[in-house]
């Protein structure tokens, strides 16, 4: 029974490590999309705006909350960026975040 318990603990530790990695990658991705949006949106305080974008992703599960925020922000300044453009940029930022996370290891 010790081998089973050891395997169980090993799987639990791996799962926890994977969850932490996903959280960090998502955080990096949100920072990158926030920087991109800030370049287009031109807020008075870019760092505050990037923080707002990052926090908007915590409102509900999935990416709709961050996408909705960006759509609303761009529309408010008549910036021509579609929902599909935002989704595509989010995917690009995800890839960049994975690379950045991997190099930090």
ChimeraX attribute file (.defattr): number of C-alpha atoms within 10 A of each C-alpha:
attribute: neighborCount
match mode: 1-to-1
recipient: residues
	/A:1	5
	/A:2	7
	/A:3	8
	/A:4	9
	/A:5	10
	/A:6	11
	/A:7	11
	/A:8	12
	/A:9	12
	/A:10	12
	/A:11	12
	/A:12	12
	/A:13	12
	/A:14	12
	/A:15	12
	/A:16	12
	/A:17	12
	/A:18	12
	/A:19	12
	/A:20	12
	/A:21	15
	/A:22	14
	/A:23	12
	/A:24	15
	/A:25	22
	/A:26	19
	/A:27	16
	/A:28	20
	/A:29	25
	/A:30	24
	/A:31	21
	/A:32	22
	/A:33	24
	/A:34	26
	/A:35	18
	/A:36	16
	/A:37	22
	/A:38	20
	/A:39	11
	/A:40	14
	/A:41	20
	/A:42	11
	/A:43	13
	/A:44	9
	/A:45	9
	/A:46	16
	/A:47	14
	/A:48	13
	/A:49	18
	/A:50	21
	/A:51	14
	/A:52	15
	/A:53	24
	/A:54	20
	/A:55	15
	/A:56	19
	/A:57	20
	/A:58	12
	/A:59	11
	/A:60	10
	/A:61	8
	/A:62	10
	/A:63	14
	/A:64	14
	/A:65	17
	/A:66	24
	/A:67	20
	/A:68	15
	/A:69	15
	/A:70	23
	/A:71	19
	/A:72	12
	/A:73	14
	/A:74	18
	/A:75	14
	/A:76	10
	/A:77	11
	/A:78	10
	/A:79	12
	/A:80	11
	/A:81	14
	/A:82	13
	/A:83	15
	/A:84	11
	/A:85	12
	/A:86	19
	/A:87	15
	/A:88	12
	/A:89	17
	/A:90	21
	/A:91	14
	/A:92	14
	/A:93	22
	/A:94	20
	/A:95	14
	/A:96	16
	/A:97	21
	/A:98	18
	/A:99	12
	/A:100	14
	/A:101	17
	/A:102	11
	/A:103	8
	/A:104	7
	/A:105	5
